[in-house]
């Protein structure tokens, strides 16, 4: 069996299937591919695509010593996008993150997260979860990235590339490269040069356009950033419909930027930025306290956070 020229590895939500398709379909080292990779959910998992075999794909485990490099490893450098893309399309499902209120659609590889929610909030696996619990749980992950499960696993997979046999040269492909055609083409050009893949990048724009049209997560990715910018600018605007992960990201960012303030534990989210501005401005002094979910406070280890870890 011919050893692969490259092995692409990545976790759910990092578009490693799409990248493998682009490499194989544009490289001058492999035959043309006629069929497109997309399924109805927007993933690039379509069956029947005739790949050359020159570019291998790992999606279920990190590298071990029997695996042959070099490797292209997907980097989850935008944790908000990573979370949303992973949970919305895992297992080729089209999960509704706006009304994400139970564990029914969660995949087996998320069992550890289900257990954490059950333990932290004393809920039953069969219960419909109050939205504020899911939001708060995701918020804690954004506040403590060093212990964020997706982020930690991504680092583990990147480091595992050093273990492979043959060449262990590793090229990191950031997920943020998929955010615009310009950044995607630049990253592909660098990749092609690094491994002499002779990629014909004129074939990419048409397929990339379809990728974007089928990617609801990418289409709505900037909404939380626009809300946060409006709050920082003291500008009043209506808040569009967000999913629970986007809401959690906004809460985490606001708590990180405003000492002693914690965001409300209620199902309903703010309707406009004026409500957020007033919440922060008039947050009662007698409720202000060091946030126990922040690992550090003014650069100093947070004793409340450390005490929580010991429980």
N, C-alpha and C positions, 0 to 999 in steps of 0.2 A: 504494500500500500504506500502511495506517495505521501511523504510528509507535507503538511500544509505549509504554505508560504507565511501565513499569518494565522493566529488564533485570536478571535475577538471574544472577550469575556465581559459580562455585565449582568447586573441585577434587573429585576422587573422595573420598568419605568424609565430605563436609561437608553432605550432605542438601539440596542446592540443588534437586534435582528435587522432593522432598517439599515444600519451602517454596513453590516455584512453584505446585504443586497446591493447597496451602492458600490462597494468595493468590487464585488464579483462581477457586476453588470457593466462597470466602466473600465476595469483594468485591461490593459492590452495583453496581459498574460493569460486571460481566460476567454472562453467563447462568449458571444452575445447571449443575453437572457431576454426572451421575448415577453414572458408573463410578468405582470406586476405583483408585488408582494402583499398587497393590502387585503385585510378582511373587513367585514362590515363595521367592526368596532374601531377600525383605524389602525390596529396593530399590523405589523409586517410578518405575520405568522402563516400566511397563505400556503396551503399544501399544493404540490404539483409544480413548484418552481424548480427548474433544473439548474442546480448550482454545480459549479465546476469541481468542487472538492478541494480546491487550492486554498480556500479560506474557511477555517473551522470556526465553530461557534460553541461557547460554553455559556449556559444560562442558569444552571441549577447548582453549581458548586464552584468554589475557588480552584486555583491551579494546584496540582500536586506534582511530585517529582517525576511521574511517568508522562506528564504532558509536555508536548514539544512547542517551544517558542520559535520565533519572537511573538510577543503578545500586544494586542491593542486592548487596553482596559478602559472601560467607561468610568468617568469620574462624575460623581453626583455633587457638582459644585454649586448647585442651587437647591437647597434643602426643601423649599416650598414646592417647587416644581417636581422634584424627586418624589416627595410624599404623595402629591396629588396624582401624578402619572402612574405611580405604582399601585395605589389603592383603587383607582378608577377603572383600570384596564387589566388588572391581574387575572390570570387564567383565562384571557380572552373574553372576560365579561365587560359589560358596560355599566359599572356600578354608579348609582346616583349619589354623588357626594353631598348634594344639597339636602337630601332626605335620608341621610346615612344613619339609621337609628337602631340597627340590630346587627347581630353577628352572622346572620344567615348566609351572606355572600362572601364572608371572609375565608380566605384560603388556609390550608393547613399550616403553611409556613408563617402565618400570623398568630398561631395558637399562643405563643409566648406573650404577645401583646394583649390578646383576649384575657389571659390569666392575670396580667398586670392590672387591667381595668377592673376586673372582678375583685381583685385583692385591694386595690387602692380605694375603690368606691363602694365596696360591699354590695355589688349587684349580682343578679343571677344571670347565667348565660342565656336563658330563654326570655329575659325581660326585654321590653322595648326601652332602649336607653334614652333618658332625657338628653336633649341636645347639649345642655350645658356641661354634662359629664364628658361627652366626647370632645367637645371644644376644649375643655380644661385639660384633658389628657393630652391632646395634641399640642396644646400650648406649652405644657411642661417639657415636651420633647424639643420644642423650638428654643426654650429658655436654656436648656442644658444639652448643647449639641455633642459634647464629649461622651455623653451617655445615651445619645439618640441611637436607637437600634439600627435604622437604615444607614446612618452616617458611619457608625462603628463597623458595620458589615462591609461597607464600601471600602474603608481603609484596609480591612482584613483582606479583601479580594485583591486590592492593588498590591499589597505587600506580598501576597501569595505568588505573584508573577516571578519573584526571585527564586522560587523553588523548582521551576520547570527544567526539563532537560534541554540540551542543545543551547541555542541562543536564548538568553533570558532578557534580551533588550525589550523594554516596555515603552509603548507610546500611550500616554494618557489622552483620552478623547473626552473633553468636558461636555456635559449635557447642555450647557449654555451655548455651545456651538450650533445647536439645532434651532436657536431662537430667531435667526435671520438667515436669508440666503447668502448674504455676504460673508458672515462669520462661518457658515457651514462650508462654503467653497474654499475659504482660506484654510480652514483646518484640513480639508481633504487634500488640498494642494501640498500642504506641509507633510501630511501622511504619505502621499504618493512619492514625494521626494525622499523621505526618510527610508523607504523600503523599495524604491525604484519600481513602483507598481505600474507606471505608464498609464495612469488613469485619464480617460477622456472626459473632462469635466463639463464639456458642452452638453452631455447627456443628463446632467444633474438637475438643472432648473425645473424642467417639466415634472419630474418625479417629486422633487422637493415641494412644488406647489400643491400637488395632490396630498402629500404628507401633511402639510399645514391645514388644508381644507378638511381633513379627516381627524384633526387633533383638537378636540374641544378644550383640553387642558391648556395647550399653548395659546389658543385664541383668547382665553380669559386670564392668562397668567399675570398681566400687569394691573389688574383691578385693585388688589390690596395695596400695591405701591401708590396708586393714584389716591386712594383714600388716606393713606398715611401722609402723603405730601400735602394734601389739603388741610389735614389737622395741623401739621407743622407750620403751614402758612396762615393759620387761623382763617381759613376760607371755608365757607358754608356750601355744601353740595350734597345732593341726595346720594345715598349709597346703593349701588346696584345689587342685584341678587348675588350673594356669595355662597360658596359651599362652606361646610363646617371647618375644613382645614384652612381655608383662606381667612375665616373669622378668627381662628386660633392664632394664626400668624400675626394678624393685626394686634390681637391682645398681647401676645408675647413681646412684640416690638414696642408697644406703648408702655408695658411694665418695665422693660429694659431702659427706656428713655426717661421714665418718670419715677424717681425714687419714692418709696413708701406708698405707692398706689397699686392696688390690685383691681383687676377688671371684674365686673359683676358676674355672679353665677346664676344666670337666668337663661331660659330657652331663647327668648326673643333677642335678636341682635339690634344694634342701633340702626335707625332709619336714615340718619344724615350725619354729616361730620359735625354739625352744630351741637348735637347731643353729646358726642364724644368730647368736644372742646369744653363744654359746660361740666361734664362729668369730671374731667381732670381738674378744671379750674376750681370747682366747688367741692371737691372730695374732702370730707370733714377731717379736720386736724386730729380729732380724737380717735380716728380709725387708722391713721397713718402708722405704719410699722415696717420693719425690715421684711422684705418679701422672702418667705421660706423656700421658694422654688428657684431663686437665683443662686448659682454656685458661689459667686463673689459679690461683694458690695464695696464700691470704690477701690477695687483692686485687692481687697482683703477677703480671705475665705469667710463665707457666711456661716456663723455657728448654727443657725437654725436649719440651714440646708444640710450641714454635716450631721446634725442630730437626727434629721429625717433619714439619712442614709444608714444610720446604725439600727433603725427599727427593724 
